[in-house]
Each structure stands twice: as C-alpha cells, then as structure tokens.
C-alpha cells in the first residue's frame, strides 16, 4: 500500500470513500440477486421482472452517490494530479484482500470519469489494465459457500448423487416427481456420454448458486471424466403440482444458447464473480469474458472488459472503419470495422418528417430493451460516452457522414475523433440482404424464424414498431434477432385495429386513408404489402405466420398480458424438454440456436 502518511493526507480517505461506495453497490446487488430464490419459490414473476429492471440501475446510482460525496466532503476539483495518483495507489492497497477487485477497479474508473477530463484518462489515474489479479481468488471466510461443489458418484450412487445435487439448493416448493426427473437426467447424461465408464477422476462439479431468469432456475455445472469435460445445465420450472426439471442441456452449443447476448441477464448470488466467470469460461471457451460478466448481471464490468478487448483489437489490426453495409437508417448512423464483429450506432441530429422522435426518446427505447426480458430476440447493446477513435482508421466517406448527420456528437481533437455518445451491438447479417443472397431453403428458414422472432417479442409484451426485414439480423447460427429499437412499444400500449370497410366507392378508389388513425393505432393487415412482395417469401410467411396479419392475434396477446400472464421462455429447443405433455404451455414453434 502507498504509505498513508506520505503525500496529500486526503488521498487515503478519498480512496476509502470510493471503496465504501463500491461495497455498498455490490452489497445491494448481491441482496437483490440472492432474493431471486425467494421470488422463484413464490412464483413472483412480476416481482422478478421488477427486480431485474431496478438492479440494472443500481450501478449508476451508486456512482452518482460516490461522486456527490467526493465533491462535498473532499472538494476533489481542487486536487492535484499527484494527489490523484496517490488515491489510485491507496485504492490498490485496499483491494489486496478484496473478493471483487476487478469490479471495484471498474467502479473507480466510473467515478473518476465523472470527476476528471478525459485527457487525464491514462495509466496514472485509472485502471487501464487490472492491478489486482483474480487468479485463484476464492472465498475463505467461515460460513461462506465455495464457488462450486464437487461430487464423486459411482455406478451404484449415480442416481443418489443427482438427488443430492438438487436437494443441496434447498428450494422450498417440493418437486412434482424428483425420482422421475432424475431418471430423465440420467438417461440424457448416459446418452451424451455414451454410457457410464468413469475414469479415476470422474466428478460432477456444480456452481453453488442457481441462475435465475424469467420463470426458470438453472442448475449449472460440468461433468469431468478423464480428459473430457462436458458442461451441462438443468432448467427447473414450476409445474402443475410442484417443481420439475424441464430438460438436460449438454455441451457448449446448448450453454451458448442459454447465455446468449440476446437474452436478459441472470440473477446469481456470487461472492467471487471472477471465479464464476472462470468456471463458465472452462465450459464455454469461445465466449468472451466480457459477455459472461454481462450475462451474470455485471454489465458495467462486461462493458469495461469489452472496451479493453476493443483497444487491443485496434492495436493489432489495420483495416478502417466504414459505413456499415445495408440500407441506411433514418435515425441511426451505423458504421463498423470489418475485422471486428460489432457495429457502432450513433443517433443522428435530425430525422425525416415521418420519424416524430427525439434523441432522448430514442435513448429511452434502448434503455427499455436493456431492462426488459429480451427473450433471445433483441440484441444487447453497450452504451458509451466520449469514445476516442484514431482518425486515420476512418474512411473519409464515414467521416463526412458523421459530420453531416451527427455533428453535435462529433469532436475532432488532433489526430483523434471523439464520439460523445454511441451504442455498440453484435454484428449480424441484415435480414433483407440475407433474403436476397441465400439459397431457397435458407430463405424459407429465415422467413419462419422472422415470424417466430415477432411472436416471441409479442409474448414478452414488445411490439417492434417497424417490422421491415432490414431491422432484423441473422446470426451465424441462423437465429433471427431484432436490433432497431427506435419505434418499439409495449404491446399493451398499442391499439390493434382492423381497417374499416370503405364507406363508398370514392373511399375504395382513393389512394388516401379514409379513416381516423390515432398515435398508437396499429393495423396488422397493412403489413403485407410492405413485407411480402417476393412471392417465395409470401408463400412461406402465409403458411406459417398468416396470423400476424390479423388484428385478433395481437388483441388476444394484449389481453393476456394485461391480465397478468407472464409467458414461458425456453432458451432451448422443444425437443429437449423431457415431457411437453406435463406442461401447461408448450411452445408453438421450434427455436433455433442462439449466437
């Protein structure tokens, strides 16, 4: 630790105040995440959704509190740069035995970003790289849970071990028939492993907290046998007469589906989050650590690590940022770096007359998506302020577009371009381009997926607003995901109507609308002319999703949601469910793999 008696005497107290702010944040974060167990046991789905929304706001609230305290108690505007260096050194010392040091470092960065001009954002004043290692970090406090538990079953105790694994989570409602469910898990496991031939090191490792999301609790772990490791997850749901294990998911692909960037964050009670991420990385080595932190609800840490990965990519690449391929948006200017699998979206300064919106309204739509259950159909976004890009890495055409459409958000500082506000999303193939280039069988699959995506969104109380093909993307595994949020609304806020019959022949022949249209009115039967000009696309769409053109479909869902119904969301294929017959709401369409 930096000697407390040296330098500015306020430095240590400031560092202590910053850490107090972070500790308060993580305590509240853990309490909310831990309470997900009770909400699940009570089947309090609306409470779970509310807690999910509120938890996302915790971080910014705690940062604001810390900034206010530092300004009020320590008059930080008067501090010298030497004092700020001392603050950082003291902070590092305070993190020596901390259980969430990487999160605390990110919190330090967030607070200083509110207090210092960006020109001071360098190694001396913020954590550009981690200062405290999280390698082998584990809780050793008496009475605390380990990150995972290990079980060592034999031929004769395999079934008993699975019973013990489930019972160790001490869920309050009884299981409908745990013997039946364990037998289903055993059969699925033996099928996955090709029988039970245990090596000397055979074990089942299970993370100590369940993962809660939507109406499910997920038991997550891996099976180790010799040199092979098989990740798994067991979804636990409420059945008609008690809890049920709904499926057994095995392998990295199934886990990637569960931890998709297009799904809501989990509620997980973790004392040492880095240990959870390390465990999950051993199961999904192709998943970036930044995405795993985000999936665990630590989206600010995920954002910080993503930006570090991005800076590293810039150092080791030489291609240039360009205007993203596809139809240009009316509200967003979108650009990308061909070698980097993400797109950058900047809100334009002005919009065509038909887009009656404002920058603040658009930002509120993106926040809505962040806080909502994305049901595997809406891409997560990373929101950044004052991002500095090297000017020489931008094509001139892109710079001209930024100056023309986003001038208020653009600052040119020497050899750097500063964008004051932007969103970053996973890059996908725009669906309109995919439909033009793909072979017929893939076109048919994409059209079916498009309709499925809309129905999943409707079930989650989301009306996409602009349903044109260009606002949806196709992931590398064929999943169709919505990514244009400036016109989304809650289904329950919309008024779905049929087009009234023409009053007379003049109405029928007129090219003008002869009926009144309110600001929230939607006429589903009018979607067809905009979407179904291609005969091949129309044939597939009408065979699978003609109901989307009927106002009754939308009205029925609106009524169900308004009556309090919360739709089941299954991040796995229906075929993996142990028994669709014992569920009260089977899926109506097949889900494909997540990105």
PyMOL commands that set and color helices and strands:
alter all, ss='L'
color gray80, all
select helices_A, chain A and resi 10-34+36-41+45-74+76-78+81-94+101-115+118-120+158-167+178-193+252-258+273-283+289-295+299-315+359-371+391-393+396-405+407-409+431-437+440-459+469-471+491-493+505-509+524-531+535-549+551-562+574-576+580-582
alter helices_A, ss='H'
color red, helices_A
select strands_A, chain A and resi 148-151+203-207+211-213+216-225+228-238+243-245+249-250+321-323+332-337+342-347+381-390+410-413+416-426+429-430+462-463+472-474+480-482+489-490+495-496+521-522
alter strands_A, ss='S'
color yellow, strands_A
deselect
rebuild
show_as cartoon
